[in-house]
Amino acid sequence: MTLTRRFGNFAWLATALFALALLPTAAAQELDFSKFDSKLGGGLGGGFGQTHKEVSISAEFTAPTPDAPAMLFVTAKMAPNWHISSIDQGADGSGGGPKPTVINIDGGQEVKLLAPFQHIQQPTSRIDNEAWIGLELREHRDVVTWYAPVEFAASIDPANASINGKIDGQVCDRSCIPFNMTFTAKLGQGTAIPATPAAVVPAPIQSISYWSLVGSGILGGLILNLMPCVLPVIGLKLFSFAKQGGQSRLHNIWLNLAYTAGLLTVFMVLATLSAGVQLGLSGKGMGWGEIYTYTSFKVAMTALVFAMALSFLGVWEVPIPGFATTGSATDLASKDGPGGAYFMGIITTLLAVPCSGPFLGPLFGYTISQPPIVTYLLFFSIGLGMALPYLIAGAFPAAVSWLPKPGAWMDTLKNLMGFVLLATVVYLFSTLGDKYFLPTLALMFGIWFACWLIGRVPAYAERKQRLKAWGWGTAVAAAVGVTAFMLTVPSKYALAWEPFSPQAVAVARAQGKTVLVDFTANWCLTCKLNLATAINRKDVKEVVEANDVVTLLADWTDQNDTVKNALTELNSQSIPLMAIYPSDPNKEVLVLRDVITQSQVLEALAEAGPSLDPKTAAVTSEKK
């Protein structure tokens, strides 16, 4: 096998697996895939939530008086050495700069802001000479309180009222952590508002030397090799080292340089994403680990590692550095190459992303306020530190002379490493949000079938036969993944379901409401199909909201006599079933059974009619 062919096979494999894993999530864009949850985050990717040890938020308001309106106060307290940007933080000529603090109150409340928020404590001020040269940086330390006048509706008693809102910003030391926190304000004493604001105090300049930056980056890169995210892939390199014992030093150096190039490629891409704002490539940069906040990427990585594990376990064969395509350890020497080493460097780095390790979090945060050259220098030094052991091993083969010579033992160890990779898959599953767990698991079964189908065709078979196996396997895996994500991931057009009960139906109908009840269960695939294709749809949701329809979900996943009795009253003993109770009590209940279409649901809603307004409902109730 030529070098070009080995390189092409491995590149095609990595691209195909990523595309296959991304396909279901791309197909589910209609299912609100624009907002992803992450249980991990890592580095700068994490930090969003209700509580932060670096900053805490409290709020209160004062009652209105004949001379003054009610006043809302929001206070932020920062940990020592941490600061947040002011609400009036400006930007440079290109729109760059620190993220200003933004305070909003929630809509739908019977209270409104009469003027923008202002700060009581003046921010410190300094001129930036590094990231946004010449820009004034306005920062609050220790504690800051903002205030704004508010007005309650005439029917609201402030003593019993509350104001809900949120504050969005970032808290920084040497690193910056974005936060988006909610607050609930109650009636209180408020804070004295000074007649004359305090003088602006210059802030201390914090800096770090480039040598310290590079040294910490190299050390952090070395530590990444010991992180649990990376250890499974280290076994791959051990096989490569074992091979290198009988080869020339030049060949060994070439392989390890290719592996290092793969590592550094990913780090340079991440550096570009991180420095996107300063380079004018995007509206915001991407921190280390933030890529793992994207569900599509996590699903793709899970799929890739799972496929690698199946290869190690003999389900199929893939040209990975140090392994044969025929399962024979004696063929190992002819199957390795710079192309495979390059892509193994890429895979190793991607797996290392969630394991930032010591030193890296603050360093990556430091790059937020630094020019692009510092960002690239930091990412390069971390990549160099991560690749350093392999460069030394390539330059000095004696350093790995303790490894045994290639032989049959490598096949056994390869199988054991397959189980280690499966453990990595379990870990990657833990990073997924609950609603993506089941469809991703289904995608893994599709990939399993695809790998099994491909593995049934021997490597010496005709190209046409091998392409046919790849085509069918990819098609089946894609179909399984797309179907699983469509049926199980909640749609952004999901109706506002409330739990079903006969009492809920009776109360809603007494109020003149049209009521839609969907009888379903988690074990009912047809029910899932109806939800995805006929019920949780844009047109249906618009009609339900326009007609003020009450939607109730009758869940029959577990034994439930209430649901069973309701089905019996509708002359049914099976699901799926949809019942629409018209607002007019004189009309019959509309029942849709088994597989239904969106047009059937829309027609039934139109026949049932909208909910009655309260006055009409009251008259109808009196007539009854």
Summary of the structure (lengths in Angstrom):
residues: 624
radius of gyration: 30.6
end to end distance: 85.8
largest distance: 98.2
contacts: 2063
relative contact order: 0.11
helix: 48%
strand: 16%
